[in-house]
Amino acid sequence: MPSGQNVALAPNQPVFLKYKNIVVGFDFIQATDDTCKPISPVFYRDGDIYKASRISWTHAASTPVGEAHVVFWAKVAENLDEAGFAKFREEFSKTPVDCHLANNTLQASVKAGPNSTLSLEANISSGVKKTSMAQPPGILQVNGKEIGQLIMGPPTNASPTQSAPK
């Protein structure tokens, strides 16, 4: 795609970034503007001068009048040949996801692996969130090391009166 162009992406249309034998899959599950209307991501090719591209959402045309959100999940794999890359894309594209927003409460879950479901419940207005994940425990692991808890706090099976740290 030439520099300076952009392309609107469809919600729930996975995007794959590949560099050599490493791939990252992104599924942009849901996003809203500041009036709670669905919006779609846009891929921007910023050009060679910046050596960058980006995916972005416009949540408000001017000063926001309410809360907005983006829900996505990502998965990374490495050491993939072309057949492995094709299998990764197929499996990632078929991954079950569920997302609901009601009464300012967002609930999302992803069947991230054969024995793991990543889930998030968050109050959009207050920012209070709860997370939980089946085995293996953790939120975001890189080479087997948990780093997601630094961002979101420890996984919990919190009751409605408890939540992970903000």
PyMOL CGO cylinders between C-alpha atoms (Angstrom):
from pymol import cmd
from pymol.cgo import CYLINDER

trace = [
    CYLINDER, 0.00, 0.00, 0.00, 1.46, 3.40, -0.92, 0.3, 1, 1, 1, 1, 1, 1,
    CYLINDER, 1.46, 3.40, -0.92, 2.49, 5.89, 1.77, 0.3, 1, 1, 1, 1, 1, 1,
    CYLINDER, 2.49, 5.89, 1.77, -0.20, 8.22, 3.05, 0.3, 1, 1, 1, 1, 1, 1,
    CYLINDER, -0.20, 8.22, 3.05, -3.09, 5.87, 2.35, 0.3, 1, 1, 1, 1, 1, 1,
    CYLINDER, -3.09, 5.87, 2.35, -5.42, 4.27, 4.87, 0.3, 1, 1, 1, 1, 1, 1,
    CYLINDER, -5.42, 4.27, 4.87, -7.83, 1.35, 4.83, 0.3, 1, 1, 1, 1, 1, 1,
    CYLINDER, -7.83, 1.35, 4.83, -10.88, 0.82, 7.03, 0.3, 1, 1, 1, 1, 1, 1,
    CYLINDER, -10.88, 0.82, 7.03, -10.79, -2.60, 8.69, 0.3, 1, 1, 1, 1, 1, 1,
    CYLINDER, -10.79, -2.60, 8.69, -13.86, -4.66, 9.53, 0.3, 1, 1, 1, 1, 1, 1,
    CYLINDER, -13.86, -4.66, 9.53, -14.57, -5.50, 13.18, 0.3, 1, 1, 1, 1, 1, 1,
    CYLINDER, -14.57, -5.50, 13.18, -13.74, -9.14, 13.98, 0.3, 1, 1, 1, 1, 1, 1,
    CYLINDER, -13.74, -9.14, 13.98, -11.58, -9.32, 10.86, 0.3, 1, 1, 1, 1, 1, 1,
    CYLINDER, -11.58, -9.32, 10.86, -8.22, -10.61, 12.11, 0.3, 1, 1, 1, 1, 1, 1,
    CYLINDER, -8.22, -10.61, 12.11, -5.08, -8.72, 11.13, 0.3, 1, 1, 1, 1, 1, 1,
    CYLINDER, -5.08, -8.72, 11.13, -1.74, -10.50, 10.95, 0.3, 1, 1, 1, 1, 1, 1,
    CYLINDER, -1.74, -10.50, 10.95, 1.66, -8.86, 11.13, 0.3, 1, 1, 1, 1, 1, 1,
    CYLINDER, 1.66, -8.86, 11.13, 4.53, -11.05, 10.02, 0.3, 1, 1, 1, 1, 1, 1,
    CYLINDER, 4.53, -11.05, 10.02, 8.24, -10.40, 10.26, 0.3, 1, 1, 1, 1, 1, 1,
    CYLINDER, 8.24, -10.40, 10.26, 10.52, -13.21, 9.09, 0.3, 1, 1, 1, 1, 1, 1,
    CYLINDER, 10.52, -13.21, 9.09, 9.32, -16.26, 11.10, 0.3, 1, 1, 1, 1, 1, 1,
    CYLINDER, 9.32, -16.26, 11.10, 7.34, -14.33, 13.75, 0.3, 1, 1, 1, 1, 1, 1,
    CYLINDER, 7.34, -14.33, 13.75, 3.65, -13.49, 13.48, 0.3, 1, 1, 1, 1, 1, 1,
    CYLINDER, 3.65, -13.49, 13.48, 1.22, -11.51, 15.62, 0.3, 1, 1, 1, 1, 1, 1,
    CYLINDER, 1.22, -11.51, 15.62, -2.51, -11.95, 15.15, 0.3, 1, 1, 1, 1, 1, 1,
    CYLINDER, -2.51, -11.95, 15.15, -4.90, -9.21, 16.28, 0.3, 1, 1, 1, 1, 1, 1,
    CYLINDER, -4.90, -9.21, 16.28, -8.67, -9.55, 16.53, 0.3, 1, 1, 1, 1, 1, 1,
    CYLINDER, -8.67, -9.55, 16.53, -10.37, -6.20, 17.07, 0.3, 1, 1, 1, 1, 1, 1,
    CYLINDER, -10.37, -6.20, 17.07, -13.48, -7.53, 18.77, 0.3, 1, 1, 1, 1, 1, 1,
    CYLINDER, -13.48, -7.53, 18.77, -15.40, -4.37, 19.58, 0.3, 1, 1, 1, 1, 1, 1,
    CYLINDER, -15.40, -4.37, 19.58, -14.93, -0.60, 19.66, 0.3, 1, 1, 1, 1, 1, 1,
    CYLINDER, -14.93, -0.60, 19.66, -17.26, 2.30, 20.34, 0.3, 1, 1, 1, 1, 1, 1,
    CYLINDER, -17.26, 2.30, 20.34, -17.20, 6.03, 20.00, 0.3, 1, 1, 1, 1, 1, 1,
    CYLINDER, -17.20, 6.03, 20.00, -18.03, 8.41, 22.82, 0.3, 1, 1, 1, 1, 1, 1,
    CYLINDER, -18.03, 8.41, 22.82, -21.78, 7.92, 22.21, 0.3, 1, 1, 1, 1, 1, 1,
    CYLINDER, -21.78, 7.92, 22.21, -21.47, 4.11, 22.43, 0.3, 1, 1, 1, 1, 1, 1,
    CYLINDER, -21.47, 4.11, 22.43, -21.93, 3.58, 18.67, 0.3, 1, 1, 1, 1, 1, 1,
    CYLINDER, -21.93, 3.58, 18.67, -19.77, 0.90, 17.02, 0.3, 1, 1, 1, 1, 1, 1,
    CYLINDER, -19.77, 0.90, 17.02, -16.68, 2.12, 15.16, 0.3, 1, 1, 1, 1, 1, 1,
    CYLINDER, -16.68, 2.12, 15.16, -14.14, 0.32, 13.01, 0.3, 1, 1, 1, 1, 1, 1,
    CYLINDER, -14.14, 0.32, 13.01, -10.36, 0.43, 13.13, 0.3, 1, 1, 1, 1, 1, 1,
    CYLINDER, -10.36, 0.43, 13.13, -8.39, 2.10, 10.35, 0.3, 1, 1, 1, 1, 1, 1,
    CYLINDER, -8.39, 2.10, 10.35, -4.95, 1.01, 9.13, 0.3, 1, 1, 1, 1, 1, 1,
    CYLINDER, -4.95, 1.01, 9.13, -2.78, 4.03, 8.37, 0.3, 1, 1, 1, 1, 1, 1,
    CYLINDER, -2.78, 4.03, 8.37, 0.34, 3.75, 6.22, 0.3, 1, 1, 1, 1, 1, 1,
    CYLINDER, 0.34, 3.75, 6.22, 2.23, 6.74, 7.58, 0.3, 1, 1, 1, 1, 1, 1,
    CYLINDER, 2.23, 6.74, 7.58, 4.99, 6.41, 5.06, 0.3, 1, 1, 1, 1, 1, 1,
    CYLINDER, 4.99, 6.41, 5.06, 8.63, 5.70, 4.64, 0.3, 1, 1, 1, 1, 1, 1,
    CYLINDER, 8.63, 5.70, 4.64, 9.70, 8.98, 6.22, 0.3, 1, 1, 1, 1, 1, 1,
    CYLINDER, 9.70, 8.98, 6.22, 8.32, 7.71, 9.57, 0.3, 1, 1, 1, 1, 1, 1,
    CYLINDER, 8.32, 7.71, 9.57, 9.04, 4.03, 8.92, 0.3, 1, 1, 1, 1, 1, 1,
    CYLINDER, 9.04, 4.03, 8.92, 5.71, 3.27, 10.58, 0.3, 1, 1, 1, 1, 1, 1,
    CYLINDER, 5.71, 3.27, 10.58, 2.16, 2.14, 10.11, 0.3, 1, 1, 1, 1, 1, 1,
    CYLINDER, 2.16, 2.14, 10.11, -0.58, 2.15, 12.71, 0.3, 1, 1, 1, 1, 1, 1,
    CYLINDER, -0.58, 2.15, 12.71, -4.05, 0.95, 13.51, 0.3, 1, 1, 1, 1, 1, 1,
    CYLINDER, -4.05, 0.95, 13.51, -6.28, 3.54, 15.12, 0.3, 1, 1, 1, 1, 1, 1,
    CYLINDER, -6.28, 3.54, 15.12, -9.86, 4.42, 16.04, 0.3, 1, 1, 1, 1, 1, 1,
    CYLINDER, -9.86, 4.42, 16.04, -11.55, 7.82, 16.13, 0.3, 1, 1, 1, 1, 1, 1,
    CYLINDER, -11.55, 7.82, 16.13, -13.60, 7.80, 19.33, 0.3, 1, 1, 1, 1, 1, 1,
    CYLINDER, -13.60, 7.80, 19.33, -14.87, 11.39, 19.04, 0.3, 1, 1, 1, 1, 1, 1,
    CYLINDER, -14.87, 11.39, 19.04, -15.04, 13.96, 16.26, 0.3, 1, 1, 1, 1, 1, 1,
    CYLINDER, -15.04, 13.96, 16.26, -14.26, 16.73, 18.77, 0.3, 1, 1, 1, 1, 1, 1,
    CYLINDER, -14.26, 16.73, 18.77, -14.37, 16.99, 22.57, 0.3, 1, 1, 1, 1, 1, 1,
    CYLINDER, -14.37, 16.99, 22.57, -15.63, 13.61, 23.88, 0.3, 1, 1, 1, 1, 1, 1,
    CYLINDER, -15.63, 13.61, 23.88, -19.11, 13.60, 25.42, 0.3, 1, 1, 1, 1, 1, 1,
    CYLINDER, -19.11, 13.60, 25.42, -18.95, 10.12, 26.96, 0.3, 1, 1, 1, 1, 1, 1,
    CYLINDER, -18.95, 10.12, 26.96, -16.92, 6.96, 27.44, 0.3, 1, 1, 1, 1, 1, 1,
    CYLINDER, -16.92, 6.96, 27.44, -15.43, 4.95, 24.57, 0.3, 1, 1, 1, 1, 1, 1,
    CYLINDER, -15.43, 4.95, 24.57, -13.59, 1.63, 24.43, 0.3, 1, 1, 1, 1, 1, 1,
    CYLINDER, -13.59, 1.63, 24.43, -11.66, -0.85, 22.30, 0.3, 1, 1, 1, 1, 1, 1,
    CYLINDER, -11.66, -0.85, 22.30, -11.59, -4.59, 22.96, 0.3, 1, 1, 1, 1, 1, 1,
    CYLINDER, -11.59, -4.59, 22.96, -9.01, -6.69, 21.16, 0.3, 1, 1, 1, 1, 1, 1,
    CYLINDER, -9.01, -6.69, 21.16, -6.89, -9.72, 21.74, 0.3, 1, 1, 1, 1, 1, 1,
    CYLINDER, -6.89, -9.72, 21.74, -3.55, -10.71, 20.29, 0.3, 1, 1, 1, 1, 1, 1,
    CYLINDER, -3.55, -10.71, 20.29, -1.55, -13.89, 19.97, 0.3, 1, 1, 1, 1, 1, 1,
    CYLINDER, -1.55, -13.89, 19.97, 2.10, -14.29, 18.97, 0.3, 1, 1, 1, 1, 1, 1,
    CYLINDER, 2.10, -14.29, 18.97, 3.93, -17.26, 17.49, 0.3, 1, 1, 1, 1, 1, 1,
    CYLINDER, 3.93, -17.26, 17.49, 7.49, -17.70, 16.31, 0.3, 1, 1, 1, 1, 1, 1,
    CYLINDER, 7.49, -17.70, 16.31, 9.59, -20.14, 14.29, 0.3, 1, 1, 1, 1, 1, 1,
    CYLINDER, 9.59, -20.14, 14.29, 6.80, -20.65, 11.75, 0.3, 1, 1, 1, 1, 1, 1,
    CYLINDER, 6.80, -20.65, 11.75, 7.33, -21.80, 8.21, 0.3, 1, 1, 1, 1, 1, 1,
    CYLINDER, 7.33, -21.80, 8.21, 4.65, -21.01, 5.59, 0.3, 1, 1, 1, 1, 1, 1,
    CYLINDER, 4.65, -21.01, 5.59, 2.55, -24.05, 6.57, 0.3, 1, 1, 1, 1, 1, 1,
    CYLINDER, 2.55, -24.05, 6.57, 2.79, -23.08, 10.24, 0.3, 1, 1, 1, 1, 1, 1,
    CYLINDER, 2.79, -23.08, 10.24, 1.81, -19.51, 9.40, 0.3, 1, 1, 1, 1, 1, 1,
    CYLINDER, 1.81, -19.51, 9.40, -1.24, -20.75, 7.47, 0.3, 1, 1, 1, 1, 1, 1,
    CYLINDER, -1.24, -20.75, 7.47, -2.25, -22.99, 10.40, 0.3, 1, 1, 1, 1, 1, 1,
    CYLINDER, -2.25, -22.99, 10.40, -1.78, -20.10, 12.87, 0.3, 1, 1, 1, 1, 1, 1,
    CYLINDER, -1.78, -20.10, 12.87, -4.01, -17.82, 10.75, 0.3, 1, 1, 1, 1, 1, 1,
    CYLINDER, -4.01, -17.82, 10.75, -6.70, -20.47, 10.42, 0.3, 1, 1, 1, 1, 1, 1,
    CYLINDER, -6.70, -20.47, 10.42, -6.76, -21.35, 14.14, 0.3, 1, 1, 1, 1, 1, 1,
    CYLINDER, -6.76, -21.35, 14.14, -6.62, -17.71, 15.24, 0.3, 1, 1, 1, 1, 1, 1,
    CYLINDER, -6.62, -17.71, 15.24, -9.45, -16.78, 12.88, 0.3, 1, 1, 1, 1, 1, 1,
    CYLINDER, -9.45, -16.78, 12.88, -11.65, -19.53, 14.35, 0.3, 1, 1, 1, 1, 1, 1,
    CYLINDER, -11.65, -19.53, 14.35, -10.95, -18.66, 18.00, 0.3, 1, 1, 1, 1, 1, 1,
    CYLINDER, -10.95, -18.66, 18.00, -14.23, -18.24, 19.90, 0.3, 1, 1, 1, 1, 1, 1,
    CYLINDER, -14.23, -18.24, 19.90, -14.70, -14.72, 21.30, 0.3, 1, 1, 1, 1, 1, 1,
    CYLINDER, -14.70, -14.72, 21.30, -17.60, -13.18, 23.18, 0.3, 1, 1, 1, 1, 1, 1,
    CYLINDER, -17.60, -13.18, 23.18, -18.13, -9.52, 24.02, 0.3, 1, 1, 1, 1, 1, 1,
    CYLINDER, -18.13, -9.52, 24.02, -21.08, -7.65, 25.53, 0.3, 1, 1, 1, 1, 1, 1,
    CYLINDER, -21.08, -7.65, 25.53, -21.58, -4.11, 26.75, 0.3, 1, 1, 1, 1, 1, 1,
    CYLINDER, -21.58, -4.11, 26.75, -24.59, -3.38, 28.97, 0.3, 1, 1, 1, 1, 1, 1,
    CYLINDER, -24.59, -3.38, 28.97, -25.17, -0.78, 31.69, 0.3, 1, 1, 1, 1, 1, 1,
    CYLINDER, -25.17, -0.78, 31.69, -21.58, 0.51, 31.33, 0.3, 1, 1, 1, 1, 1, 1,
    CYLINDER, -21.58, 0.51, 31.33, -20.22, -2.98, 32.06, 0.3, 1, 1, 1, 1, 1, 1,
    CYLINDER, -20.22, -2.98, 32.06, -18.10, -4.61, 29.40, 0.3, 1, 1, 1, 1, 1, 1,
    CYLINDER, -18.10, -4.61, 29.40, -17.69, -8.38, 29.48, 0.3, 1, 1, 1, 1, 1, 1,
    CYLINDER, -17.69, -8.38, 29.48, -15.32, -10.08, 27.05, 0.3, 1, 1, 1, 1, 1, 1,
    CYLINDER, -15.32, -10.08, 27.05, -13.83, -13.55, 26.81, 0.3, 1, 1, 1, 1, 1, 1,
    CYLINDER, -13.83, -13.55, 26.81, -11.55, -15.40, 24.42, 0.3, 1, 1, 1, 1, 1, 1,
    CYLINDER, -11.55, -15.40, 24.42, -10.92, -19.15, 24.28, 0.3, 1, 1, 1, 1, 1, 1,
    CYLINDER, -10.92, -19.15, 24.28, -7.16, -18.50, 24.15, 0.3, 1, 1, 1, 1, 1, 1,
    CYLINDER, -7.16, -18.50, 24.15, -6.04, -22.13, 24.22, 0.3, 1, 1, 1, 1, 1, 1,
    CYLINDER, -6.04, -22.13, 24.22, -7.31, -25.67, 24.72, 0.3, 1, 1, 1, 1, 1, 1,
    CYLINDER, -7.31, -25.67, 24.72, -7.43, -25.22, 28.51, 0.3, 1, 1, 1, 1, 1, 1,
    CYLINDER, -7.43, -25.22, 28.51, -7.52, -21.46, 28.91, 0.3, 1, 1, 1, 1, 1, 1,
    CYLINDER, -7.52, -21.46, 28.91, -10.15, -18.77, 28.62, 0.3, 1, 1, 1, 1, 1, 1,
    CYLINDER, -10.15, -18.77, 28.62, -9.08, -15.18, 29.07, 0.3, 1, 1, 1, 1, 1, 1,
    CYLINDER, -9.08, -15.18, 29.07, -11.87, -12.97, 30.35, 0.3, 1, 1, 1, 1, 1, 1,
    CYLINDER, -11.87, -12.97, 30.35, -12.29, -9.35, 31.30, 0.3, 1, 1, 1, 1, 1, 1,
    CYLINDER, -12.29, -9.35, 31.30, -15.09, -7.51, 33.01, 0.3, 1, 1, 1, 1, 1, 1,
    CYLINDER, -15.09, -7.51, 33.01, -14.78, -3.75, 33.32, 0.3, 1, 1, 1, 1, 1, 1,
    CYLINDER, -14.78, -3.75, 33.32, -16.96, -0.85, 34.27, 0.3, 1, 1, 1, 1, 1, 1,
    CYLINDER, -16.96, -0.85, 34.27, -16.38, 1.60, 31.43, 0.3, 1, 1, 1, 1, 1, 1,
    CYLINDER, -16.38, 1.60, 31.43, -17.14, 4.68, 33.55, 0.3, 1, 1, 1, 1, 1, 1,
    CYLINDER, -17.14, 4.68, 33.55, -15.20, 3.85, 36.72, 0.3, 1, 1, 1, 1, 1, 1,
    CYLINDER, -15.20, 3.85, 36.72, -12.41, 1.80, 35.19, 0.3, 1, 1, 1, 1, 1, 1,
    CYLINDER, -12.41, 1.80, 35.19, -12.83, -0.93, 37.82, 0.3, 1, 1, 1, 1, 1, 1,
    CYLINDER, -12.83, -0.93, 37.82, -11.95, -4.24, 36.22, 0.3, 1, 1, 1, 1, 1, 1,
    CYLINDER, -11.95, -4.24, 36.22, -11.85, -7.92, 37.00, 0.3, 1, 1, 1, 1, 1, 1,
    CYLINDER, -11.85, -7.92, 37.00, -9.84, -10.49, 35.11, 0.3, 1, 1, 1, 1, 1, 1,
    CYLINDER, -9.84, -10.49, 35.11, -9.63, -14.23, 35.19, 0.3, 1, 1, 1, 1, 1, 1,
    CYLINDER, -9.63, -14.23, 35.19, -7.88, -16.89, 33.22, 0.3, 1, 1, 1, 1, 1, 1,
    CYLINDER, -7.88, -16.89, 33.22, -7.99, -20.64, 33.42, 0.3, 1, 1, 1, 1, 1, 1,
    CYLINDER, -7.99, -20.64, 33.42, -4.79, -22.66, 33.23, 0.3, 1, 1, 1, 1, 1, 1,
    CYLINDER, -4.79, -22.66, 33.23, -2.09, -21.71, 32.65, 0.3, 1, 1, 1, 1, 1, 1,
    CYLINDER, -2.09, -21.71, 32.65, -2.46, -18.88, 35.16, 0.3, 1, 1, 1, 1, 1, 1,
    CYLINDER, -2.46, -18.88, 35.16, -1.53, -15.44, 33.96, 0.3, 1, 1, 1, 1, 1, 1,
    CYLINDER, -1.53, -15.44, 33.96, -2.67, -12.60, 31.77, 0.3, 1, 1, 1, 1, 1, 1,
    CYLINDER, -2.67, -12.60, 31.77, 0.21, -12.09, 29.33, 0.3, 1, 1, 1, 1, 1, 1,
    CYLINDER, 0.21, -12.09, 29.33, 3.14, -14.42, 29.08, 0.3, 1, 1, 1, 1, 1, 1,
    CYLINDER, 3.14, -14.42, 29.08, 6.30, -13.94, 27.04, 0.3, 1, 1, 1, 1, 1, 1,
    CYLINDER, 6.30, -13.94, 27.04, 8.51, -17.01, 26.76, 0.3, 1, 1, 1, 1, 1, 1,
    CYLINDER, 8.51, -17.01, 26.76, 6.77, -18.46, 29.82, 0.3, 1, 1, 1, 1, 1, 1,
    CYLINDER, 6.77, -18.46, 29.82, 7.28, -15.35, 31.97, 0.3, 1, 1, 1, 1, 1, 1,
    CYLINDER, 7.28, -15.35, 31.97, 4.15, -13.56, 33.22, 0.3, 1, 1, 1, 1, 1, 1,
    CYLINDER, 4.15, -13.56, 33.22, 4.29, -9.82, 32.46, 0.3, 1, 1, 1, 1, 1, 1,
    CYLINDER, 4.29, -9.82, 32.46, 0.58, -8.96, 32.17, 0.3, 1, 1, 1, 1, 1, 1,
    CYLINDER, 0.58, -8.96, 32.17, 0.09, -8.78, 35.92, 0.3, 1, 1, 1, 1, 1, 1,
    CYLINDER, 0.09, -8.78, 35.92, 2.36, -5.74, 35.95, 0.3, 1, 1, 1, 1, 1, 1,
    CYLINDER, 2.36, -5.74, 35.95, -0.26, -4.02, 33.80, 0.3, 1, 1, 1, 1, 1, 1,
    CYLINDER, -0.26, -4.02, 33.80, -3.59, -5.37, 35.05, 0.3, 1, 1, 1, 1, 1, 1,
    CYLINDER, -3.59, -5.37, 35.05, -2.87, -6.88, 38.45, 0.3, 1, 1, 1, 1, 1, 1,
    CYLINDER, -2.87, -6.88, 38.45, -3.14, -10.57, 39.35, 0.3, 1, 1, 1, 1, 1, 1,
    CYLINDER, -3.14, -10.57, 39.35, -5.77, -12.81, 37.74, 0.3, 1, 1, 1, 1, 1, 1,
    CYLINDER, -5.77, -12.81, 37.74, -8.82, -13.19, 39.92, 0.3, 1, 1, 1, 1, 1, 1,
    CYLINDER, -8.82, -13.19, 39.92, -12.09, -14.97, 40.10, 0.3, 1, 1, 1, 1, 1, 1,
    CYLINDER, -12.09, -14.97, 40.10, -13.38, -11.90, 41.87, 0.3, 1, 1, 1, 1, 1, 1,
    CYLINDER, -13.38, -11.90, 41.87, -16.88, -11.58, 43.19, 0.3, 1, 1, 1, 1, 1, 1,
    CYLINDER, -16.88, -11.58, 43.19, -18.83, -8.49, 42.11, 0.3, 1, 1, 1, 1, 1, 1,
    CYLINDER, -18.83, -8.49, 42.11, -17.52, -6.63, 45.18, 0.3, 1, 1, 1, 1, 1, 1,
    CYLINDER, -17.52, -6.63, 45.18, -13.85, -7.44, 44.46, 0.3, 1, 1, 1, 1, 1, 1,
    CYLINDER, -13.85, -7.44, 44.46, -11.68, -6.40, 41.57, 0.3, 1, 1, 1, 1, 1, 1,
    CYLINDER, -11.68, -6.40, 41.57, -8.12, -6.58, 40.38, 0.3, 1, 1, 1, 1, 1, 1,
    CYLINDER, -8.12, -6.58, 40.38, -6.06, -3.42, 40.94, 0.3, 1, 1, 1, 1, 1, 1,
    CYLINDER, -6.06, -3.42, 40.94, -6.60, -0.64, 38.41, 0.3, 1, 1, 1, 1, 1, 1,
]
cmd.load_cgo(trace, "trace")
